[in-house]
Structure formats: C-alpha cells, structure tokens
Amino acid sequence: MTTAALAVSVIIPVRNGARRLERCLGALRRSEVAPRQIILVDDGSTDGSGEIGRRFGATVIETGRTAGPARARNLGARAAVGDLLLFLDADVYVHPDTIGRMLHRFERDAGLAAVFGAYDESPVETNFLSRYKNLTHCFVHRSGRAEASTFWTGCGAIRRQAFGDCGGFDESYTRPSIEDIELGSRLKRAGRRIALDPGVRATHGKRWTFWGLLRSDIFDRALPWTALILRDRHAPDDLDLRFSHRVSALLACLGGGAIAAGLSGVGWRAVAAGGLAWAAVAALNRSYYRFLARRAGALFALRAFPMRLLYYVYSLAAFLAGLAWYGPRLFRRRAR
C-alpha cells in the first residue's frame, strides 16, 4: 500500500448497512493507495453500523436523525482534511487500484474538478434483477461521454475546493435520489470539468427486487430528474438521457399501444406495427444487448429486453407526469 501525493478522504453515508459495510471497509483496507481518512456518517442506524466503522478505524459521525445521504455526505465533507473527497456508498466495494486510478486522473489534469467510474461486471447478488440492473449501469457508464455532464456518488471523487465552492449537496433530497446528479449540474454550470472514467471500477453489493427497482427508477430518479431538467432548462445528451434513449422510450410506448390495440380487436396490422416499433428499439440498442449477451449469455439478453421496454415506458410516463406536476409550479415561481 502506498501513500498518495494528494490526500484522499473517503466519505461513506450509511443507514442500517451493517450487512455490507464490513466488506466495503475491508476493500478500502486492501487498496493499493491508502486514503488519509475514512469518514463513516451514520444516518440514524439501528443495526450497529457505527460500531463496525469504529472497529475498522474510521472516523464515525452521527447525524442525530435520519436526514438522507445528501446531508450525511455534507457532514462528512466538513470533517474531511483531504485534497480529494471520495464518496462511496456503503454497499460498494472498491478494487485495489480504484483510488490510484482516480488520483492519476487528478494529478495529470489540474483543471479536473471531479471523476467517477462504474460498477464492474460481477455484482455480489446474482439474481436476475440484480445482474440486469448492475450490467445496465455498467454499460451506460462505459458508453457515456468522457467529459461527463453529471456526477455519481456510488464511486466518485471531487476536489474539496470545488465541492466547497459549489455549496455541497442539496439537502432537500432527503432520500437516496439524484443529489449527485444535481451537484454535477451545478458544477457544469460553474464551468467545472467532470470526467467519466470506466476504468475506475467497483463491485456493487445491492440486491434488487422488482418493486424496489420501480420505486428507485420512478420516484428517486425519473421524477426528480424531470424537475431538475425543468429547473435548468437543459437535458444533457448523455448516459440515460441520450437521444437514442428518448427515441427508444417513444417507440416502446407506441409499440405497446399498437400491440394492445391490435389484440383488443383493431387488427393484426396494429400488432405488426407494434412489433416493428419494438424491433426498432432492439436495433437502436443493439450494442447494449450484445454487451449483455457477451457478459451473461443470449438468454439473459432476451430476458432483459422486456425489462428494458418496461423501463422506457415508465420512464416516459414519469417524465410526462413530472412535466404536468413541476412545470406549472416552476413557471409560476419564475413569473413572480
């Protein structure tokens, strides 16, 4: 283990994450580059998470009440002494070279404000939904723009000066949501540069369920992200908001509507049109399905197709609902 030229403070918010936290901290202990600090911010845990942190020598901060990871990360940042703040989720396990790769990016580019990576291809949980969600995240980040338009706190680092200059995380996000995306948006508006480096990898330990996935994608991502797009009047052509994804969402909805109409009596031409729309979705995203097939097999890729169609349908529905809900309120606020 070597010592970094730039000091790194690792900040981990946790709420009842004892089952995975020990592995997270153990991975940091095996890092090729030692962080200056590990700060564990206990956001109202009742499962002994704080004690696990102390056992590993982390500085443990108690929030005093459950207020969400945005506030927890801000509290950790205030206690940090490092030049770089590395934010990790408590169920994310760095590779031995993760911190070193990040440091290399900062050391060779003095103008870089932040860098983040991606999940690797081997999630701890191996049920279908966990692998589907993890591999999708892995693909999206690997195919994203190197000059990123957002930030990610699953495994992302930012210069402490830049973090302070932009005011930290917005603590109005009281659940795990898009507080990192919102921070990235403010960084970009301030002219700061953010890099996406797919070579910076970490293993994810979360177990996804169907209803948990829906709740996260709709209420913690799509709806608040719509509000952010309306606030900033800008939707970046990157990651999950690329033009191909927007077209795919529209085609998925049109195809589903046409097939439903055809099966309810309109006729086979409607079913055929719907099938063609869905085939176009597959063609638009062929690199994604090839990636899944290479990593998990052709059958897995076929099983992922209806999940991805569903994702496009509920994401577009959530976006339209967000427009209807947040749009008039933002308009009235600007008119005052």
C-alpha positions as CSV (number, residue, x, y, z in Angstrom):
1,M,0.0,0.0,0.0
2,T,1.4,3.4,-1.0
3,T,0.6,6.9,0.2
4,A,-0.9,9.4,-2.2
5,A,0.6,12.7,-3.2
6,L,-2.9,14.2,-3.0
7,A,-4.6,13.3,0.3
8,V,-7.9,11.4,-0.1
9,S,-10.7,11.5,2.4
10,V,-13.3,8.7,1.9
11,I,-16.8,9.6,2.9
12,I,-19.4,6.8,3.3
13,P,-23.0,7.6,4.4
14,V,-24.8,4.6,5.9
15,R,-28.2,3.8,7.3
16,N,-28.6,0.2,8.6
17,G,-26.0,-1.1,6.2
18,A,-24.1,-3.4,8.6
19,R,-24.6,-6.4,6.4
20,R,-22.4,-4.9,3.6
21,L,-20.4,-2.3,5.3
22,E,-17.7,-4.6,6.6
23,R,-16.9,-5.7,3.1
24,C,-16.9,-2.1,1.9
25,L,-14.4,-1.1,4.6
26,G,-12.3,-4.2,4.1
27,A,-12.0,-3.4,0.4
28,L,-10.7,0.1,1.3
29,R,-8.1,-1.6,3.7
30,R,-6.8,-3.6,0.7
31,S,-6.5,-0.5,-1.6
32,E,-3.1,-0.1,-3.2
33,V,-3.3,3.6,-2.2
34,A,-4.2,4.4,1.4
35,P,-6.7,7.1,2.0
36,R,-5.8,9.8,4.5
37,Q,-9.2,9.4,6.2
38,I,-12.2,7.1,6.2
39,I,-15.3,9.0,7.4
40,L,-18.4,7.0,8.1
41,V,-21.5,9.1,8.6
42,D,-24.2,7.1,10.4
43,D,-27.6,8.4,9.4
44,G,-29.7,7.0,12.2
45,S,-28.7,3.3,12.0
46,T,-30.1,0.9,14.5
47,D,-28.0,-2.2,13.4
48,G,-24.6,-1.3,14.8
49,S,-23.2,0.2,11.6
50,G,-21.3,2.8,13.5
51,E,-19.6,0.2,15.6
52,I,-18.4,-1.6,12.5
53,G,-16.9,1.7,11.3
54,R,-15.0,2.2,14.6
55,R,-13.7,-1.3,14.5
56,F,-12.1,-0.6,11.1
57,G,-10.6,2.7,12.4
58,A,-13.0,5.0,10.6
59,T,-14.0,8.4,12.0
60,V,-17.7,7.9,12.8
61,I,-20.1,10.9,12.7
62,E,-23.6,10.6,13.9
63,T,-26.2,12.7,12.1
64,G,-28.6,12.6,15.1
65,R,-31.6,12.0,12.9
66,T,-32.3,10.3,9.6
67,A,-32.0,13.1,7.0
68,G,-30.7,11.3,3.9
69,P,-27.4,10.8,2.2
70,A,-27.1,14.3,0.9
71,R,-26.9,15.8,4.5
72,A,-24.7,12.8,5.6
73,R,-22.2,13.5,2.9
74,N,-22.1,17.2,3.6
75,L,-21.3,16.4,7.3
76,G,-18.6,14.1,6.2
77,A,-17.1,16.7,3.9
78,R,-16.9,19.2,6.7
79,A,-14.8,16.9,8.7
80,A,-12.6,15.9,5.8
81,V,-8.9,17.1,5.6
82,G,-8.0,15.5,2.2
83,D,-7.5,17.4,-1.0
84,L,-9.9,15.0,-2.6
85,L,-13.3,13.8,-1.3
86,L,-14.1,10.2,-2.5
87,F,-17.7,9.4,-2.0
88,L,-18.7,5.8,-1.7
89,D,-22.0,4.0,-1.0
90,A,-21.8,1.5,1.9
91,D,-22.7,-1.3,-0.5
92,V,-19.9,-0.5,-3.0
93,Y,-16.5,-2.2,-2.8
94,V,-13.5,-0.6,-4.5
95,H,-11.0,-2.6,-6.4
96,P,-7.3,-2.4,-5.2
97,D,-6.5,0.1,-8.0
98,T,-9.6,2.2,-7.8
99,I,-8.2,5.1,-5.7
100,G,-4.9,5.0,-7.6
101,R,-6.7,5.4,-10.9
102,M,-8.7,8.3,-9.7
103,L,-5.6,10.0,-8.3
104,H,-3.8,9.6,-11.6
105,R,-6.6,11.5,-13.4
106,F,-6.4,14.4,-10.9
107,E,-2.6,14.5,-10.8
108,R,-2.3,14.7,-14.6
109,D,-5.1,17.2,-15.1
110,A,-5.1,20.1,-12.7
111,G,-8.3,21.5,-14.2
112,L,-10.3,18.4,-13.5
113,A,-12.9,19.0,-10.7
114,A,-14.4,15.5,-10.3
115,V,-14.1,12.0,-11.7
116,F,-16.3,9.0,-11.3
117,G,-16.3,5.4,-12.5
118,A,-18.7,2.5,-13.0
119,Y,-19.8,-0.8,-11.5
120,D,-17.9,-3.8,-12.6
121,E,-19.5,-6.9,-14.3
122,S,-19.6,-9.1,-11.2
123,P,-22.2,-7.9,-8.7
124,V,-22.4,-9.7,-5.3
125,E,-26.1,-10.6,-5.8
126,T,-26.6,-12.9,-8.7
127,N,-30.4,-12.9,-9.1
128,F,-31.7,-11.8,-12.5
129,L,-32.8,-8.3,-11.5
130,S,-29.6,-7.5,-9.6
131,R,-27.4,-8.6,-12.6
132,Y,-29.7,-6.8,-15.1
133,K,-29.6,-3.6,-13.1
134,N,-25.8,-3.8,-12.5
135,L,-24.9,-4.7,-16.0
136,T,-27.1,-2.0,-17.4
137,H,-25.4,0.6,-15.2
138,C,-22.0,-0.8,-16.2
139,F,-22.9,-0.5,-19.9
140,V,-24.3,3.0,-19.6
141,H,-21.3,4.3,-17.8
142,R,-18.8,2.6,-20.2
143,S,-20.6,4.1,-23.2
144,G,-21.0,7.6,-21.7
145,R,-19.1,10.7,-22.7
146,A,-15.6,11.0,-21.2
147,E,-16.4,14.7,-20.5
148,A,-19.3,14.0,-18.3
149,S,-22.3,16.2,-17.6
150,T,-23.2,14.7,-14.2
151,F,-21.6,13.2,-11.1
152,W,-22.0,9.9,-9.3
153,T,-21.5,9.2,-5.6
154,G,-21.6,5.5,-5.8
155,C,-17.8,5.8,-6.5
156,G,-16.9,9.4,-7.4
157,A,-14.3,11.8,-6.2
158,I,-14.2,15.6,-6.2
159,R,-11.6,18.2,-5.3
160,R,-12.5,19.5,-1.8
161,Q,-12.1,23.1,-3.0
162,A,-14.6,22.6,-5.9
163,F,-17.1,20.9,-3.6
164,G,-17.0,23.8,-1.2
165,D,-17.2,26.4,-4.0
166,C,-20.4,24.9,-5.3
167,G,-22.0,24.6,-1.9
168,G,-22.1,20.8,-1.5
169,F,-25.1,18.6,-1.9
170,D,-28.6,19.9,-1.8
171,E,-30.1,18.7,1.5
172,S,-33.7,19.0,0.3
173,Y,-33.1,15.5,-1.2
174,T,-33.9,13.5,2.0
175,R,-33.8,10.1,0.3
176,P,-31.2,8.4,-1.9
177,S,-32.1,10.2,-5.1
178,I,-30.4,12.5,-7.7
179,E,-28.5,14.6,-5.2
180,D,-25.3,13.7,-7.0
181,I,-26.7,14.5,-10.5
182,E,-27.9,17.8,-9.2
183,L,-24.4,18.6,-7.8
184,G,-22.9,17.6,-11.1
185,S,-25.3,20.0,-12.9
186,R,-24.2,22.9,-10.7
187,L,-20.5,22.0,-11.2
188,K,-21.0,22.1,-15.0
189,R,-22.9,25.4,-14.9
190,A,-20.0,26.9,-12.9
191,G,-17.6,25.8,-15.7
192,R,-16.0,22.9,-13.8
193,R,-15.0,19.8,-15.6
194,I,-16.1,16.3,-14.7
195,A,-14.6,13.1,-16.1
196,L,-16.2,9.7,-16.5
197,D,-13.5,7.0,-16.4
198,P,-14.9,3.5,-17.0
199,G,-11.5,2.1,-15.9
200,V,-12.3,3.2,-12.3
201,R,-14.4,0.2,-11.2
202,A,-16.1,-1.0,-8.0
203,T,-18.3,-4.0,-7.1
204,H,-21.9,-3.4,-6.2
205,G,-23.5,-5.4,-3.3
206,K,-27.1,-4.3,-3.5
207,R,-29.8,-6.9,-4.0
208,W,-32.6,-5.5,-6.3
209,T,-36.2,-6.5,-6.2
210,F,-38.8,-5.7,-8.8
211,W,-40.8,-3.2,-6.6
212,G,-37.6,-1.7,-5.3
213,L,-36.3,-1.2,-8.8
214,L,-39.6,0.5,-9.8
215,R,-39.6,2.8,-6.8
216,S,-36.0,3.8,-7.3
217,D,-36.3,4.4,-11.1
218,I,-39.6,6.3,-10.9
219,F,-39.7,8.2,-7.6
220,D,-36.0,8.6,-6.8
221,R,-34.7,9.1,-10.4
222,A,-37.2,9.9,-13.2
223,L,-39.5,12.4,-11.3
224,P,-36.8,14.4,-9.6
225,W,-34.6,14.4,-12.7
226,T,-37.5,15.8,-14.6
227,A,-37.8,18.6,-12.1
228,L,-34.0,19.2,-12.5
229,I,-34.3,19.4,-16.3
230,L,-37.1,21.9,-16.0
231,R,-35.2,24.0,-13.5
232,D,-32.0,24.1,-15.6
233,R,-33.9,24.1,-18.9
234,H,-31.4,21.6,-20.2
235,A,-31.4,17.8,-20.8
236,P,-27.9,16.6,-21.5
237,D,-27.4,14.2,-24.4
238,D,-25.5,11.7,-22.2
239,L,-25.9,8.5,-20.2
240,D,-29.6,7.6,-19.7
241,L,-30.8,10.8,-21.5
242,R,-29.1,10.2,-24.8
243,F,-31.2,10.9,-27.9
244,S,-31.3,7.2,-28.7
245,H,-32.9,6.5,-25.3
246,R,-35.5,9.2,-25.8
247,V,-36.4,7.7,-29.2
248,S,-36.5,4.3,-27.7
249,A,-38.9,5.4,-25.0
250,L,-41.3,6.8,-27.5
251,L,-41.1,3.7,-29.7
252,A,-41.6,1.4,-26.7
253,C,-44.7,3.2,-25.8
254,L,-46.1,3.4,-29.3
255,G,-45.3,-0.3,-29.9
256,G,-47.0,-1.3,-26.7
257,G,-50.1,0.8,-27.5
258,A,-50.3,-0.6,-31.0
259,I,-50.0,-4.2,-29.9
260,A,-52.6,-3.7,-27.2
261,A,-55.0,-2.1,-29.7
262,G,-54.4,-4.9,-32.1
263,L,-55.1,-7.6,-29.6
264,S,-58.2,-5.9,-28.5
265,G,-59.7,-6.0,-32.0
266,V,-58.2,-3.3,-34.2
267,G,-56.5,-5.9,-36.3
268,W,-53.2,-7.7,-37.0
269,R,-51.7,-4.7,-38.8
270,A,-51.6,-2.8,-35.4
271,V,-49.9,-5.8,-33.8
272,A,-47.4,-5.9,-36.7
273,A,-46.7,-2.2,-36.4
274,G,-46.2,-2.5,-32.7
275,G,-43.8,-5.4,-33.3
276,L,-41.8,-3.3,-35.8
277,A,-41.6,-0.5,-33.2
278,W,-40.2,-2.8,-30.7
279,A,-37.8,-4.3,-33.2
280,A,-36.6,-0.7,-33.9
281,V,-35.9,-0.4,-30.1
282,A,-33.8,-3.5,-30.2
283,A,-31.9,-2.2,-33.3
284,L,-31.3,1.2,-31.7
285,N,-29.8,-0.5,-28.6
286,R,-28.1,-3.4,-30.3
287,S,-24.7,-2.6,-28.7
288,Y,-26.4,-2.9,-25.3
289,Y,-27.9,-6.3,-26.0
290,R,-24.6,-7.6,-27.5
291,F,-22.9,-6.5,-24.3
292,L,-25.4,-8.4,-22.1
293,A,-25.1,-11.4,-24.3
294,R,-21.3,-11.4,-24.1
295,R,-21.3,-11.0,-20.3
296,A,-24.3,-13.1,-19.3
297,G,-25.5,-15.1,-22.3
298,A,-28.0,-14.7,-25.1
299,L,-30.9,-16.0,-22.9
300,F,-30.1,-13.3,-20.3
301,A,-30.2,-10.6,-23.0
302,L,-33.6,-11.9,-24.2
303,R,-34.9,-11.7,-20.7
304,A,-33.6,-8.2,-20.3
305,F,-35.5,-7.0,-23.4
306,P,-39.0,-6.8,-21.8
307,M,-37.5,-5.2,-18.7
308,R,-35.8,-2.6,-20.8
309,L,-39.1,-1.9,-22.7
310,L,-40.9,-1.5,-19.4
311,Y,-38.1,0.8,-18.2
312,Y,-38.7,3.0,-21.3
313,V,-42.4,3.0,-20.8
314,Y,-42.5,4.0,-17.1
315,S,-39.6,6.5,-17.6
316,L,-41.5,8.3,-20.3
317,A,-44.7,8.2,-18.2
318,A,-42.8,9.6,-15.2
319,F,-41.3,12.3,-17.3
320,L,-44.8,13.4,-18.6
321,A,-46.2,13.3,-15.1
322,G,-43.2,15.4,-13.9
323,L,-43.9,17.9,-16.6
324,A,-47.5,18.2,-15.6
325,W,-46.7,18.4,-11.9
326,Y,-43.5,20.5,-11.7
327,G,-43.9,22.6,-14.9
328,P,-46.7,24.9,-13.8
329,R,-45.1,25.4,-10.4
330,L,-41.8,26.4,-11.9
331,F,-43.5,28.7,-14.3
332,R,-45.4,30.5,-11.6
333,R,-42.3,30.8,-9.5
334,R,-40.4,32.4,-12.4
335,A,-43.3,34.7,-13.1
336,R,-43.2,36.3,-9.6
